[in-house]
Amino acid sequence: MKIKFLFSIVLISFSLISIGQKDSCKVGLYVNSIYDFKIDEKSYMIDFWMWMNFKNDKLEFKDNQDIVNSKLSEITHFNRQKINGENWIAQKCKAEIMHHWDVSNFPFDRQKLKVIIEDAENDTTDLIYVADKLNSKLDPKFVSEEWNIESFEVKEQIRTYATTYGNPQLSGTSSYPQIVAEIVIKRNHSWLLLLKLLTGAYVAFLISGLVFFVSSENQDSRFGLCVGGLFAAIGNKYIAESVVPSTNANSLLDNAHNVTFGYILLISIICIISLRLFESEDPKKKALSLKIDKISFWSVLISYIIINVLIVYFAIQ
């Protein structure tokens, strides 16, 4: 009797464990290409193959996967086979993914692109995802002129929602398995882009700085150079913003232009002080005016260069 009783307990325990056991599905991705990087529309396009390996024949995965951070997605070439007692599903995916482009350090920016795939039918009480890290890769033939791929990683995670979506089996919250592909990219030709976008601002500053080589007797020429430099810097800022949309935070380009505006204002103030001294009848003040012009050019130029170097340095870090 004791043996039968113990056997019954073991059998019941085994049955309970089997009932509570979750199905697992190994999911992997092979990224073919990433393209159409649209900063202003906060999106990019991606093409990839996705596959699933699982043992439970009752699991159905057709139209189950939802790319939760996509604007539009298309899944084609769905294929299901059973090989060596294991189910294998493969399908091709194309999606426009939403992405917030952090351009505060443009053109030295680094972006972390994410593709989040979630099971839209099975929650974590029934199914868990396991990332196929060994086979998940990015096509080595994929080359982007604009971006350099720094890393690619696929990992599993669980997303918990503050609702049960009306499921009577759940209470309070519901959790669904996800697979996340993370692709870290860094912009190519950053120094060349920086030079192209800020050449106008730097030239505008140099034009304004030339006032120190114009005699205080030519007041119109001095202030004309300052005004011309200011308008040139403003025009360059509009050109830069047409390439890189402005953000709520100050970007590298914003800081460089703001420093240029500030220095043009500083040059104008120094010119006014020098002019007041030059127009006085005191010979010492006139001599001081000439001395201010000589010292100011090099002081302003060196400090402007140092500040711009620091702005770029902190953006690279």
Kinemage of the C-alpha trace (Angstrom):
@kinemage 1
@onewidth
@group {chain A} dominant
@subgroup {mainchain}
@vectorlist {calphas} color= white
{ca met a 1} P 0.000 0.000 0.000
{ca lys a 2} L 2.807 2.348 0.887
{ca ile a 3} L 4.503 1.709 -2.451
{ca lys a 4} L 1.265 2.387 -4.361
{ca phe a 5} L 0.711 5.548 -2.320
{ca leu a 6} L 4.237 6.857 -3.023
{ca phe a 7} L 3.883 5.931 -6.692
{ca ser a 8} L 0.614 7.894 -6.885
{ca ile a 9} L 2.243 10.966 -5.313
{ca val a 10} L 5.153 10.821 -7.786
{ca leu a 11} L 2.749 10.403 -10.715
{ca ile a 12} L 0.586 13.330 -9.610
{ca ser a 13} L 3.647 15.549 -9.043
{ca phe a 14} L 5.000 14.675 -12.472
{ca ser a 15} L 1.624 15.487 -14.044
{ca leu a 16} L 1.442 18.865 -12.288
{ca ile a 17} L 4.967 19.743 -13.433
{ca ser a 18} L 4.089 18.746 -16.991
{ca ile a 19} L 0.938 20.842 -16.914
{ca gly a 20} L 2.794 23.899 -15.576
{ca gln a 21} L 5.711 23.541 -17.949
{ca lys a 22} L 5.981 26.282 -20.564
{ca asp a 23} L 6.721 25.711 -24.200
{ca ser a 24} L 9.908 27.311 -25.470
{ca cys a 25} L 10.681 28.593 -28.933
{ca lys a 26} L 14.130 29.492 -30.220
{ca val a 27} L 13.991 32.599 -32.426
{ca gly a 28} L 16.731 33.970 -34.641
{ca leu a 29} L 17.217 36.780 -37.180
{ca tyr a 30} L 19.443 37.292 -40.193
{ca val a 31} L 19.497 40.937 -41.277
{ca asn a 32} L 19.963 41.436 -45.019
{ca ser a 33} L 19.984 45.231 -45.209
{ca ile a 34} L 19.187 48.482 -43.423
{ca tyr a 35} L 18.349 51.529 -45.529
{ca asp a 36} L 16.229 54.700 -45.953
{ca phe a 37} L 17.508 56.397 -42.807
{ca lys a 38} L 14.997 59.243 -42.369
{ca ile a 39} L 15.930 61.563 -39.519
{ca asp a 40} L 13.044 63.961 -40.095
{ca glu a 41} L 10.466 61.130 -40.225
{ca lys a 42} L 12.098 59.271 -37.295
{ca ser a 43} L 12.327 55.939 -39.056
{ca tyr a 44} L 14.438 53.524 -41.099
{ca met a 45} L 13.798 50.426 -43.224
{ca ile a 46} L 15.078 46.924 -42.523
{ca asp a 47} L 14.889 43.581 -44.365
{ca phe a 48} L 15.561 40.356 -42.471
{ca trp a 49} L 14.793 36.655 -42.252
{ca met a 50} L 13.309 35.274 -39.022
{ca trp a 51} L 13.111 31.643 -37.994
{ca met a 52} L 11.670 29.644 -35.079
{ca asn a 53} L 12.515 26.208 -33.719
{ca phe a 54} L 10.126 24.425 -31.352
{ca lys a 55} L 8.910 20.896 -30.487
{ca asn a 56} L 5.218 21.331 -29.670
{ca asp a 57} L 3.278 20.524 -32.851
{ca lys a 58} L 0.193 22.333 -31.549
{ca leu a 59} L 1.886 25.734 -31.620
{ca glu a 60} L 0.848 27.935 -34.536
{ca phe a 61} L 3.058 30.888 -35.444
{ca lys a 62} L 1.621 32.113 -38.722
{ca asp a 63} L 0.712 35.820 -38.350
{ca asn a 64} L 1.537 35.603 -34.628
{ca gln a 65} L 4.628 37.825 -34.655
{ca asp a 66} L 4.158 41.565 -34.212
{ca ile a 67} L 6.982 44.048 -34.802
{ca val a 68} L 5.811 46.383 -32.065
{ca asn a 69} L 8.024 49.385 -32.914
{ca ser a 70} L 7.236 49.429 -36.631
{ca lys a 71} L 5.167 51.866 -38.655
{ca leu a 72} L 4.560 49.327 -41.401
{ca ser a 73} L 5.604 45.690 -41.692
{ca glu a 74} L 5.256 42.898 -44.220
{ca ile a 75} L 5.911 39.187 -43.658
{ca thr a 76} L 6.283 36.920 -46.705
{ca his a 77} L 7.707 33.533 -47.756
{ca phe a 78} L 6.230 31.737 -44.734
{ca asn a 79} L 7.504 28.151 -44.625
{ca arg a 80} L 6.943 25.438 -41.991
{ca gln a 81} L 8.672 22.067 -41.900
{ca lys a 82} L 9.330 19.308 -39.398
{ca ile a 83} L 12.921 18.105 -39.413
{ca asn a 84} L 14.291 15.422 -37.083
{ca gly a 85} L 11.306 15.736 -34.763
{ca glu a 86} L 11.576 19.513 -34.454
{ca asn a 87} L 9.394 22.158 -36.071
{ca trp a 88} L 11.135 24.833 -38.110
{ca ile a 89} L 9.479 27.999 -39.392
{ca ala a 90} L 11.190 30.567 -41.622
{ca gln a 91} L 9.770 33.811 -42.993
{ca lys a 92} L 11.026 37.019 -44.558
{ca cys a 93} L 10.217 40.362 -42.965
{ca lys a 94} L 10.347 43.925 -44.232
{ca ala a 95} L 9.509 46.798 -41.903
{ca glu a 96} L 9.704 50.529 -41.417
{ca ile a 97} L 10.940 50.900 -37.849
{ca met a 98} L 10.316 53.921 -35.645
{ca his a 99} L 13.500 55.378 -34.188
{ca his a 100} L 14.248 58.552 -32.283
{ca trp a 101} L 17.422 59.896 -33.892
{ca asp a 102} L 19.658 61.510 -31.280
{ca val a 103} L 21.513 64.112 -33.367
{ca ser a 104} L 22.899 66.123 -30.460
{ca asn a 105} L 26.417 64.966 -31.406
{ca phe a 106} L 25.901 65.039 -35.185
{ca pro a 107} L 28.000 64.274 -37.239
{ca phe a 108} L 29.752 62.191 -34.559
{ca asp a 109} L 26.519 60.485 -33.535
{ca arg a 110} L 26.108 56.821 -32.682
{ca gln a 111} L 22.664 55.220 -32.985
{ca lys a 112} L 21.264 52.080 -31.355
{ca leu a 113} L 18.652 50.644 -33.695
{ca lys a 114} L 16.157 48.178 -32.234
{ca val a 115} L 13.758 45.705 -33.824
{ca ile a 116} L 11.279 44.413 -31.218
{ca ile a 117} L 9.328 41.275 -32.150
{ca glu a 118} L 6.549 40.115 -29.845
{ca asp a 119} L 4.246 37.103 -29.833
{ca ala a 120} L 0.783 38.566 -30.284
{ca glu a 121} L -1.117 35.424 -29.201
{ca asn a 122} L 0.792 33.411 -26.589
{ca asp a 123} L 1.653 35.032 -23.259
{ca thr a 124} L 4.476 33.950 -20.963
{ca thr a 125} L 2.234 31.538 -19.040
{ca asp a 126} L 2.237 29.349 -22.154
{ca leu a 127} L 5.372 30.258 -24.102
{ca ile a 128} L 8.827 31.758 -23.726
{ca tyr a 129} L 11.252 32.901 -26.408
{ca val a 130} L 14.925 31.976 -26.448
{ca ala a 131} L 17.279 33.963 -28.678
{ca asp a 132} L 19.270 31.989 -31.229
{ca lys a 133} L 22.448 33.997 -30.673
{ca leu a 134} L 24.673 31.543 -32.513
{ca asn a 135} L 22.920 31.792 -35.883
{ca ser a 136} L 21.609 35.369 -35.674
{ca lys a 137} L 23.833 37.612 -37.761
{ca leu a 138} L 23.997 40.618 -40.040
{ca asp a 139} L 24.848 39.925 -43.681
{ca pro a 140} L 28.614 40.548 -44.050
{ca lys a 141} L 28.043 41.729 -47.634
{ca phe a 142} L 25.867 44.577 -46.383
{ca val a 143} L 27.779 47.848 -46.762
{ca ser a 144} L 26.520 51.357 -46.049
{ca glu a 145} L 28.370 54.415 -47.298
{ca glu a 146} L 26.813 56.555 -44.589
{ca trp a 147} L 27.078 54.235 -41.585
{ca asn a 148} L 29.496 51.779 -40.037
{ca ile a 149} L 28.064 48.758 -38.183
{ca glu a 150} L 29.699 48.518 -34.751
{ca ser a 151} L 27.754 45.643 -33.188
{ca phe a 152} L 24.778 43.334 -33.648
{ca glu a 153} L 23.031 41.415 -30.879
{ca val a 154} L 19.837 39.410 -30.479
{ca lys a 155} L 18.360 38.838 -27.021
{ca glu a 156} L 15.099 37.709 -25.421
{ca gln a 157} L 13.026 39.751 -23.000
{ca ile a 158} L 9.535 39.875 -21.487
{ca arg a 159} L 7.167 42.820 -21.909
{ca thr a 160} L 4.582 43.288 -19.170
{ca tyr a 161} L 1.444 45.319 -19.880
{ca ala a 162} L -0.782 46.954 -17.268
{ca thr a 163} L -3.830 45.124 -18.643
{ca thr a 164} L -5.046 41.592 -19.254
{ca tyr a 165} L -6.690 42.572 -22.554
{ca gly a 166} L -9.841 40.946 -21.130
{ca asn a 167} L -8.285 37.498 -20.759
{ca pro a 168} L -10.324 35.781 -17.946
{ca gln a 169} L -7.358 33.535 -17.091
{ca leu a 170} L -5.240 36.537 -16.059
{ca ser a 171} L -5.591 39.266 -13.479
{ca gly a 172} L -3.998 42.707 -13.237
{ca thr a 173} L -1.266 42.429 -15.856
{ca ser a 174} L -0.192 40.295 -18.785
{ca ser a 175} L 3.277 39.454 -20.078
{ca tyr a 176} L 4.363 38.459 -23.578
{ca pro a 177} L 7.682 37.096 -24.859
{ca gln a 178} L 9.824 39.301 -27.081
{ca ile a 179} L 12.947 39.037 -29.188
{ca val a 180} L 14.988 42.209 -29.561
{ca ala a 181} L 17.643 42.801 -32.217
{ca glu a 182} L 20.032 45.659 -31.383
{ca ile a 183} L 22.235 47.163 -34.078
{ca val a 184} L 24.721 49.876 -33.096
{ca ile a 185} L 25.794 52.100 -35.981
{ca lys a 186} L 28.198 55.022 -36.194
{ca arg a 187} L 28.237 57.686 -38.893
{ca asn a 188} L 31.028 57.593 -41.489
{ca his a 189} L 33.039 60.600 -42.756
{ca ser a 190} L 32.166 62.636 -39.651
{ca trp a 191} L 35.013 65.156 -39.977
{ca leu a 192} L 34.205 65.852 -43.621
{ca leu a 193} L 30.542 66.447 -42.766
{ca leu a 194} L 31.503 68.755 -39.895
{ca leu a 195} L 33.724 70.801 -42.197
{ca lys a 196} L 30.989 71.084 -44.824
{ca leu a 197} L 28.340 72.217 -42.342
{ca leu a 198} L 30.439 74.679 -40.343
{ca thr a 199} L 32.707 76.198 -43.018
{ca gly a 200} L 30.236 79.072 -43.489
{ca ala a 201} L 30.180 79.811 -39.737
{ca tyr a 202} L 33.972 79.772 -39.471
{ca val a 203} L 34.380 82.029 -42.512
{ca ala a 204} L 31.758 84.404 -41.069
{ca phe a 205} L 33.779 84.656 -37.858
{ca leu a 206} L 37.011 85.353 -39.753
{ca ile a 207} L 35.289 88.063 -41.815
{ca ser a 208} L 34.135 89.728 -38.611
{ca gly a 209} L 37.612 89.378 -37.101
{ca leu a 210} L 39.143 91.312 -39.991
{ca val a 211} L 37.677 94.545 -38.574
{ca phe a 212} L 40.689 94.769 -36.280
{ca phe a 213} L 42.877 95.360 -39.347
{ca val a 214} L 40.666 98.211 -40.579
{ca ser a 215} L 41.443 101.664 -39.226
{ca ser a 216} L 38.951 103.162 -36.785
{ca glu a 217} L 38.678 106.074 -39.205
{ca asn a 218} L 36.659 103.823 -41.515
{ca gln a 219} L 33.716 103.231 -39.207
{ca asp a 220} L 31.328 102.055 -41.929
{ca ser a 221} L 33.767 99.401 -43.161
{ca arg a 222} L 34.357 98.067 -39.656
{ca phe a 223} L 30.714 97.644 -38.726
{ca gly a 224} L 29.849 96.524 -42.247
{ca leu a 225} L 32.178 93.546 -41.836
{ca cys a 226} L 30.550 92.634 -38.510
{ca val a 227} L 27.045 92.818 -39.960
{ca gly a 228} L 28.097 90.841 -43.047
{ca gly a 229} L 29.689 88.154 -40.879
{ca leu a 230} L 26.562 87.942 -38.729
{ca phe a 231} L 24.243 87.420 -41.717
{ca ala a 232} L 26.635 84.845 -43.170
{ca ala a 233} L 26.591 82.903 -39.885
{ca ile a 234} L 22.769 83.036 -39.712
{ca gly a 235} L 22.516 81.794 -43.308
{ca asn a 236} L 24.887 78.916 -42.550
{ca lys a 237} L 22.761 77.922 -39.535
{ca tyr a 238} L 19.654 77.668 -41.720
{ca ile a 239} L 21.569 75.485 -44.188
{ca ala a 240} L 22.768 73.195 -41.385
{ca glu a 241} L 19.227 72.850 -39.992
{ca ser a 242} L 17.943 71.854 -43.426
{ca val a 243} L 20.336 68.902 -43.317
{ca val a 244} L 19.924 68.038 -39.625
{ca pro a 245} L 16.509 68.831 -38.074
{ca ser a 246} L 16.743 70.899 -34.904
{ca thr a 247} L 15.982 69.228 -31.573
{ca asn a 248} L 14.901 70.413 -28.141
{ca ala a 249} L 18.455 69.963 -26.829
{ca asn a 250} L 21.453 71.914 -28.076
{ca ser a 251} L 23.447 69.952 -30.636
{ca leu a 252} L 27.094 70.267 -31.607
{ca leu a 253} L 26.087 72.396 -34.596
{ca asp a 254} L 23.870 74.615 -32.421
{ca asn a 255} L 26.710 75.185 -29.960
{ca ala a 256} L 29.175 76.015 -32.735
{ca his a 257} L 26.793 78.551 -34.296
{ca asn a 258} L 25.859 80.074 -30.933
{ca val a 259} L 29.550 80.548 -30.094
{ca thr a 260} L 30.053 82.223 -33.476
{ca phe a 261} L 27.131 84.598 -32.855
{ca gly a 262} L 28.513 85.417 -29.411
{ca tyr a 263} L 31.975 86.159 -30.753
{ca ile a 264} L 30.634 88.400 -33.517
{ca leu a 265} L 28.762 90.331 -30.839
{ca leu a 266} L 31.964 90.501 -28.756
{ca ile a 267} L 33.909 91.831 -31.757
{ca ser a 268} L 31.261 94.516 -32.294
{ca ile a 269} L 31.486 95.580 -28.627
{ca ile a 270} L 35.288 95.759 -28.802
{ca cys a 271} L 35.027 97.856 -31.988
{ca ile a 272} L 32.697 100.324 -30.250
{ca ile a 273} L 35.066 100.647 -27.277
{ca ser a 274} L 38.050 101.084 -29.598
{ca leu a 275} L 36.173 103.695 -31.634
{ca arg a 276} L 35.275 105.727 -28.534
{ca leu a 277} L 38.916 105.769 -27.476
{ca phe a 278} L 40.103 106.636 -30.987
{ca glu a 279} L 37.719 109.592 -31.310
{ca ser a 280} L 38.898 111.153 -28.044
{ca glu a 281} L 41.421 114.002 -28.202
{ca asp a 282} L 43.758 112.263 -25.777
{ca pro a 283} L 46.795 110.794 -27.644
{ca lys a 284} L 47.156 108.082 -24.990
{ca lys a 285} L 43.598 106.884 -25.595
{ca lys a 286} L 44.243 106.798 -29.338
{ca ala a 287} L 47.342 104.698 -28.764
{ca leu a 288} L 45.352 102.443 -26.477
{ca ser a 289} L 42.741 102.055 -29.216
{ca leu a 290} L 45.386 100.801 -31.663
{ca lys a 291} L 46.791 98.459 -29.023
{ca ile a 292} L 43.338 97.007 -28.305
{ca asp a 293} L 42.858 96.241 -32.018
{ca lys a 294} L 46.170 94.358 -32.219
{ca ile a 295} L 45.658 92.347 -29.036
{ca ser a 296} L 41.959 91.660 -29.623
{ca phe a 297} L 42.390 89.873 -32.953
{ca trp a 298} L 44.735 87.218 -31.607
{ca ser a 299} L 42.936 86.906 -28.273
{ca val a 300} L 39.552 86.462 -29.926
{ca leu a 301} L 40.910 84.076 -32.573
{ca ile a 302} L 42.757 81.799 -30.126
{ca ser a 303} L 39.880 81.631 -27.620
{ca tyr a 304} L 37.386 80.939 -30.446
{ca ile a 305} L 39.502 78.043 -31.710
{ca ile a 306} L 39.899 76.584 -28.190
{ca ile a 307} L 36.153 76.707 -27.484
{ca asn a 308} L 35.300 75.045 -30.807
{ca val a 309} L 37.869 72.317 -30.221
{ca leu a 310} L 36.309 71.627 -26.812
{ca ile a 311} L 32.807 71.507 -28.318
{ca val a 312} L 33.930 68.872 -30.851
{ca tyr a 313} L 35.964 66.963 -28.261
{ca phe a 314} L 33.013 66.514 -25.886
{ca ala a 315} L 30.791 65.482 -28.805
{ca ile a 316} L 33.204 62.714 -29.807
{ca gln a 317} L 33.403 61.306 -26.271
